[in-house]
């Protein structure tokens, strides 16, 4: 198991993260004074009630009362666990997540044996390529030079039933692990043999550069043309992208990532100077693929072959990408001339011709309308009816608001229908909107402890400037322990922010209460915060002194309570 993520790193991550950029990659936001506003992604609404505060690093929906930090948003929107959300945010910012080590002996990483065997198999395949004139000739014939083959770790699985089995299957336990890693197959008669034989091998790496699987391509006309590793404990096809690790080695945040279909497409484009190219792994583009890519870039270009299969792959990618339309993420689609794939096109036409063609790629909305128009005959009643039936569920996957309305307008132009007629066609059974959760009762009177906590969360720099009063430890009012912890935390950080304070309570039962306080705008402004904090603490000190005096008379000590 990996060590804990240091609190200091999370503080730094939250301080450096731009919550508007994080949320804006998934939700269309518009500036509203010092904040940003958009349609809430967590419940259906037509009037924006979802706000993002860049100064606090906090989001809140006044309709359904969801709220949190940038990390909390990634957890809720992308359905991630806390460590995964930290990794995702760090990945967006180009930071490596450190892990704490303890004095105790390190536990063996889960699946370490599988990673080790896959790494050894990778070395076997690479060595086999270097010693095979036939394989080298094929790689050269496909236009891949030595440096590119080295960068992507391209190898060769010899035409033998047991190359990997003989080299690595030295015990029953290792043979079982080789099978689990997808390197060895056992047939119905119990015979074991190598999964990959007589194929050019492309290692697939995870975010840390570990080999997790392989793609093997035949060198002749055999079938299947491509053979991928099966699903294993370390390899999930729908979660990984070939070439992503290599793309992440480039400095800076990529302006654009290109998604293609084949391993050779990736290697060939990169060799010709077109960087940041990835490929799906024998599956359609998945939601997880898009989630990973949106952490790294604000623009994704899907580039597919111009044949029937390529159009089908582009359409499946479009269906997956629809919920991302209309935000700050730019999604474009490029279909190459029929008979070409990215590999053949860049080798025959050159990188500049490819870039010029990519510059003419269709935005998601245009591609959706144009592709639908090619699939039905809009001149016939049946064709228009089919267009409506197909378009309706697709439109409902788009985010509500101006973007969906713009796509509707494009549909109307293509169908030659008036907006009201089109709206009637498309709005039969609107999805049920869940009842909004009750809005926070902002008018409810706070206790003095709650008032201090609220001000400290809203104005952490003012809280950090407070002297540490000696009476603070004597306070016994409900919530005093929590208040002390927040004030101490604000003083301990060099430039505390609201989001940093909240993240320190991740996993603490008090987090929900603290987030509610942040969601309510305080009556006191930033100019008055320092003085109000001092005055309120003085009143608390007086209350505490009276309580202690009363308790002494009565002969018992008051018990502190929760908030």
FITIZA-413585 format. One record per residue (C-alpha): residue in one letter; x, y, z. Coordinates in steps of 0.25 Angstrom, whole numbers, padded with zeros to 4 digits, always signed. Each point is the difference from the previous one (the first is absolute). Example, Ala and Ser with C-alpha at 12.3 -4.5 7.8 and 13.67 -1.06 7.14 Angstrom:
residues 2
A+0049-0018+0031/S+0006+0014-0002/
This chain:
residues 563
X+0000+0000+0000/X+0005+0014-0003/X+0003+0009+0012/X-0009+0012+0004/X+0000+0013-0008/X+0007+0010+0009/X-0009+0011+0005/X+0010+0011-0004/X-0001-0005-0015/X-0015+0001+0001/X+0001+0014+0005/X+0009+0004-0011/X-0009-0007-0010/X-0012+0008+0004/X+0007+0013+0001/X+0005-0002-0014/X-0013-0006-0006/X-0009+0009-0008/X-0014-0005+0004/X-0006+0008-0012/X+0009-0008-0009/X-0003-0013+0006/X-0015+0002+0000/X-0001+0008-0013/X+0006-0012-0007/X-0013-0007+0003/X-0010+0010+0002/X-0003+0013-0009/X+0003+0012+0010/X-0002+0015-0002/X+0006+0011+0009/X-0010+0005+0010/X+0007+0011+0007/X+0011-0005+0008/X-0005-0015-0002/X-0004-0009-0011/X-0014-0006-0003/X-0005-0011-0008/X-0011-0011-0001/X+0002-0010+0011/X+0006-0013-0005/X-0006-0008+0012/X-0015+0003-0002/X-0008+0004-0012/X-0003+0015+0000/X-0003+0011-0011/X+0004+0012+0008/X+0015+0000+0005/X+0001-0001+0015/X+0014-0007+0000/X+0011+0010+0005/X+0015-0001+0000/X+0009+0009+0009/X+0014+0001-0005/X+0005+0007+0012/X-0006-0010+0010/X+0003-0012-0010/X-0014-0005+0003/X-0013-0003-0008/X-0014+0000+0005/X-0014-0003-0006/X-0011+0008+0006/X-0010-0009-0007/X+0004-0014+0006/X+0011+0005+0010/X+0012-0008-0005/X+0013+0007+0003/X+0015-0003+0002/X+0014+0003-0004/X+0007-0003-0014/X+0003-0014+0006/X-0014-0002+0005/X-0006+0004-0014/X+0009-0011-0007/X-0004-0010+0010/X-0015+0003-0002/X+0000+0003-0015/X+0010-0011-0005/X-0004-0010+0011/X+0014-0001+0006/X+0005-0004+0013/X+0008+0011+0008/X+0014-0005-0004/X-0004-0001-0015/X-0006+0014+0000/X+0014+0005+0006/X+0007-0008-0011/X-0009+0006-0010/X+0001+0014+0004/X+0015-0001+0001/X+0001-0006-0014/X-0008+0012-0005/X+0011+0009+0006/X+0012-0009-0004/X+0003-0004+0014/X+0005-0013+0005/X-0007-0005+0013/X+0010-0003+0011/X-0003-0011+0010/X+0004-0001+0015/X+0009-0011+0004/X+0000-0006+0014/X+0010-0006+0009/X-0007-0014-0002/X+0004-0009-0011/X-0007+0004-0013/X-0011-0009-0004/X+0002-0007-0013/X-0008+0007-0011/X-0013-0006-0004/X+0002-0008-0013/X+0015+0003+0000/X+0003-0014-0005/X-0008+0003-0012/X+0007+0013-0003/X+0013-0007+0001/X-0004-0011-0010/X-0005+0009-0010/X+0012+0009+0001/X+0009-0013-0002/X-0009-0004-0012/X+0002+0014-0006/X+0015-0002+0001/X-0001-0013-0007/X-0008+0006-0011/X+0009+0012-0002/X+0012-0010-0001/X-0007-0009-0010/X-0002+0012-0009/X+0014+0004+0000/X+0004-0014-0004/X-0011-0002-0011/X+0004+0005-0014/X-0014-0003-0004/X-0007+0008+0011/X+0010+0011-0002/X-0003+0001-0015/X-0015+0000+0003/X+0002+0012+0010/X+0008+0007-0010/X-0010-0003-0011/X-0011+0007+0008/X+0009+0012+0001/X+0004-0001+0015/X+0014+0004+0003/X+0009-0004+0011/X-0002+0011+0010/X-0015-0001-0001/X+0000-0015+0002/X+0009+0003+0012/X-0009+0011+0006/X-0013-0009-0001/X+0008-0013+0004/X-0005-0007-0013/X+0004-0015+0000/X-0002-0014-0006/X-0007-0013+0004/X+0008-0011-0007/X-0008-0010-0008/X+0001-0010+0012/X-0010-0007+0009/X+0008+0002+0013/X+0010+0012-0001/X-0005+0007+0012/X-0005-0013+0007/X+0014-0006-0001/X+0007+0012+0005/X-0009+0005+0011/X-0009-0012+0004/X+0011-0006+0009/X-0011-0005+0011/X-0014-0003+0001/X-0002+0013+0008/X+0006+0008-0011/X-0008-0007-0011/X-0012+0003+0007/X+0004+0015+0001/X+0004+0000-0015/X-0014-0005-0003/X-0006+0010+0009/X+0008+0011-0007/X-0006-0004-0013/X+0013-0005-0006/X-0003-0015+0000/X-0012-0008-0005/X-0005-0014+0004/X-0008-0007-0010/X-0012-0010+0003/X+0010-0012+0000/X+0009+0007+0011/X+0011+0004-0009/X+0007+0013+0003/X+0006+0010-0011/X+0003+0014-0002/X-0011+0009-0004/X+0008+0009-0009/X+0008-0007-0011/X+0006+0006-0013/X-0005+0014+0003/X+0006+0014+0001/X-0002+0004+0014/X-0005+0013+0006/X+0001+0001+0015/X-0011+0007+0007/X+0004+0009+0012/X-0008+0006+0011/X+0002+0014+0006/X+0012-0005+0008/X+0007-0006-0012/X-0002-0014+0004/X-0003-0010-0011/X-0014-0005+0002/X-0003-0007-0013/X+0003-0002-0014/X-0006+0002-0014/X+0006-0009-0011/X-0001+0002-0015/X+0002-0011-0010/X+0010+0003-0011/X-0007-0007-0011/X-0015-0002-0003/X-0003-0009+0012/X-0012+0002+0009/X-0003+0007+0009/X+0008+0011-0005/X+0002+0006+0014/X+0000-0009+0013/X-0001+0007+0013/X+0002-0005+0014/X-0012-0004+0007/X-0006+0007+0012/X+0009-0003+0012/X+0001+0006+0014/X+0010+0010-0005/X-0006+0003-0014/X-0014+0005-0003/X-0002+0003-0015/X-0011+0011+0002/X+0009+0008+0010/X+0013+0000-0007/X+0005+0008-0013/X+0012-0005-0008/X+0011+0011+0000/X-0005+0008+0011/X+0012-0002+0009/X+0009+0004-0011/X-0008+0012-0003/X+0001+0004+0015/X+0015+0001-0002/X-0001+0012-0008/X+0002+0013+0008/X-0012+0009+0004/X-0015-0002-0002/X-0004-0005-0014/X-0008+0010-0008/X-0007-0012-0007/X+0000-0015+0001/X-0003-0008-0013/X-0008-0013+0002/X+0003-0011-0011/X-0004-0014-0002/X+0014-0008-0002/X+0013-0001+0007/X+0008+0002-0013/X-0009+0013-0002/X+0006+0005+0013/X+0014-0003-0003/X+0000+0005-0014/X-0006+0013+0003/X+0009+0002+0012/X+0012-0003-0009/X-0004+0010-0010/X-0001+0011+0011/X-0015-0001+0004/X+0001-0001+0015/X-0010-0004+0010/X-0007-0011-0007/X-0007-0012+0007/X-0008-0012-0005/X-0012-0008+0006/X+0003-0014+0003/X-0009-0008-0009/X-0012+0006+0006/X-0009+0012-0003/X+0004+0013+0007/X-0005-0001+0015/X-0005+0010+0010/X+0013-0004+0008/X+0008+0003-0012/X-0006+0014-0001/X+0001+0003+0015/X+0015-0003+0000/X+0002+0009-0013/X-0008+0012+0006/X+0010+0000+0012/X+0012+0002-0010/X-0006+0010-0011/X-0011+0009-0004/X-0001-0005-0014/X-0002-0014-0006/X+0001-0004-0014/X-0006-0013-0004/X+0007-0005-0013/X-0005-0012-0007/X+0001-0007-0014/X-0010+0004-0010/X-0005-0014-0003/X-0013-0005+0006/X+0006-0006+0012/X+0007+0014+0003/X-0013+0007-0001/X-0006-0010+0010/X+0011+0002+0009/X-0001+0015-0001/X-0015-0001+0003/X+0002-0008+0012/X+0010+0010+0005/X-0010+0011-0002/X-0011-0007+0008/X+0010-0001+0012/X+0004+0014-0002/X-0014+0007+0000/X-0001+0003+0015/X+0014+0007-0001/X-0006+0010-0011/X-0001+0015+0003/X+0010+0001+0011/X+0014+0005-0001/X+0005-0013-0006/X+0001+0001-0016/X-0004-0013-0007/X+0002-0002-0015/X-0001-0011-0010/X+0008-0003-0012/X-0003-0011-0010/X+0012-0002-0010/X-0002-0003-0015/X-0005-0013-0003/X+0011-0011-0001/X+0009+0008+0010/X+0003-0002+0015/X+0009+0010+0008/X+0012-0009-0003/X-0001+0000-0015/X-0005+0014-0001/X+0012+0006+0008/X+0010-0009-0007/X-0005+0004-0014/X-0004+0014+0002/X+0009+0005+0011/X-0003+0006+0014/X-0004+0014-0006/X-0011-0006-0008/X-0005-0007+0012/X+0000+0012+0008/X-0007+0008-0011/X-0011-0011-0001/X-0001+0000+0016/X-0002+0015-0001/X-0013-0003-0007/X-0006-0010+0009/X-0014+0001+0004/X-0004+0005+0014/X-0009-0010+0007/X-0013+0007-0003/X+0003+0001-0015/X+0004-0014-0001/X-0012-0005+0008/X-0010+0007-0010/X+0008-0003-0013/X+0001-0015+0004/X-0014-0001+0003/X-0004+0007-0013/X+0008-0011-0008/X-0007-0011+0008/X-0014+0003-0004/X-0008+0006-0012/X-0005+0013+0005/X-0008+0002-0013/X-0010-0011+0004/X-0010+0000+0012/X+0006-0014+0005/X+0014+0006-0001/X-0004+0012+0008/X-0007-0008+0010/X+0012-0009+0001/X+0009+0012+0002/X-0009+0005+0012/X+0000-0014+0006/X+0015-0001-0001/X+0003+0014+0004/X-0009+0001+0012/X+0008-0009+0010/X+0013+0006-0005/X-0004+0014+0003/X-0004-0004+0014/X+0014-0004+0002/X+0005+0014-0002/X+0001+0009+0012/X-0013+0009+0001/X+0002+0015-0003/X+0005+0008-0011/X+0008-0011-0007/X-0011-0009-0001/X-0009+0011-0006/X+0011+0003-0010/X+0000-0014-0005/X-0015+0000+0000/X+0001+0012-0009/X+0010-0007-0009/X-0010-0012-0001/X-0011+0009-0004/X+0008+0006-0011/X+0004-0014-0005/X-0015-0004+0001/X-0005+0013-0005/X-0010+0001+0012/X-0004+0012+0008/X+0006+0000+0015/X-0014-0002+0006/X-0003-0012-0009/X+0014-0006+0003/X-0002+0002+0015/X-0014-0007-0001/X+0007-0012-0007/X+0011-0001+0010/X-0006+0002+0013/X-0010-0011+0002/X+0004-0007+0013/X+0010+0009+0007/X+0008-0008+0010/X-0006+0002+0014/X+0008+0010+0009/X+0003-0005+0014/X-0006+0009+0010/X+0010+0010+0005/X+0006-0001+0014/X-0004+0010+0010/X+0008+0013-0001/X+0009+0003+0012/X-0007+0008+0010/X+0009+0013-0001/X-0009+0008+0009/X+0002-0010+0012/X+0007+0007+0012/X+0014-0006+0002/X+0007-0002+0013/X+0012+0008+0003/X+0009-0012-0002/X-0007-0003-0014/X+0002+0015-0003/X+0015-0001+0002/X+0001-0013-0008/X-0008+0006-0011/X+0009+0013-0001/X+0013-0008+0001/X-0005-0009-0011/X-0004+0012-0009/X+0012+0009+0004/X+0011-0009+0004/X+0011+0010-0002/X-0007+0009+0011/X-0001-0013+0009/X+0015-0002-0003/X+0003+0014+0005/X-0007-0002+0014/X+0009-0001+0012/X-0001-0013+0007/X-0008+0004+0013/X+0003-0007+0012/X-0014-0003+0004/X-0003-0008-0013/X+0003-0013+0007/X-0009+0003+0011/X-0013+0001-0009/X-0010-0010+0002/X-0011+0004-0009/X-0006-0010-0010/X+0010+0000-0012/X+0011+0006+0007/X+0010-0011-0003/X-0003+0001-0015/X+0001+0015+0001/X+0014-0001+0006/X+0004-0010-0011/X-0004+0009-0011/X+0007+0012+0006/X+0013-0007+0003/X-0001-0006-0014/X-0001+0014-0006/X+0012+0005+0008/X+0008-0012-0005/X-0002+0002-0015/X+0009+0011-0007/X-0012+0006-0008/X-0012-0008+0004/X-0012-0001-0009/X-0015-0005+0003/X+0003-0013-0009/X+0012-0003+0008/X-0007+0001+0013/X-0011-0009-0005/X+0009-0011-0006/X+0007-0002+0014/X-0014-0005+0005/X-0001-0010-0012/X-0006-0013+0006/X-0004+0008+0013/X-0015+0000+0004/X+0001+0015+0002/X+0003+0002-0015/X-0014+0001-0004/X-0003+0010+0011/X+0012+0009-0004/X-0004-0001-0015/X-0014+0005+0004/X+0006+0012+0007/X+0008+0003-0012/X-0012-0001-0009/X-0007+0011+0008/X+0005+0014-0003/X+0005+0007+0013/X-0007+0013+0004/X+0014+0006+0004/X+0009+0004-0012/X+0015-0002-0001/X+0003+0014+0005/X-0007-0003+0013/X+0004-0014+0002/X+0012+0002+0008/X-0007+0009+0010/X-0012-0009+0001/X+0008-0012+0003/X+0007+0007+0011/X-0013+0005+0006/X-0007-0013-0001/X+0012-0008+0006/X+0000+0011+0012/X-0015-0003+0002/X+0003-0015+0000/X+0011+0002+0010/X-0010+0008+0009/X-0011-0011-0002/X+0011-0011+0004/X+0004+0008+0012/X-0014+0001+0005/X-0003-0015-0003/X+0012-0004+0008/X-0003+0008+0012/X-0014-0005+0000/X+0005-0014-0001/X+0009+0002+0012/X-0011+0005+0008/X-0009-0012-0004/X+0012-0010+0002/X+0001-0006-0014/X+0007+0003-0013/X-0008+0003-0012/X+0002-0011-0011/X+0004+0005-0014/X-0009-0004-0011/X+0000-0001-0015/X-0005+0010-0010/
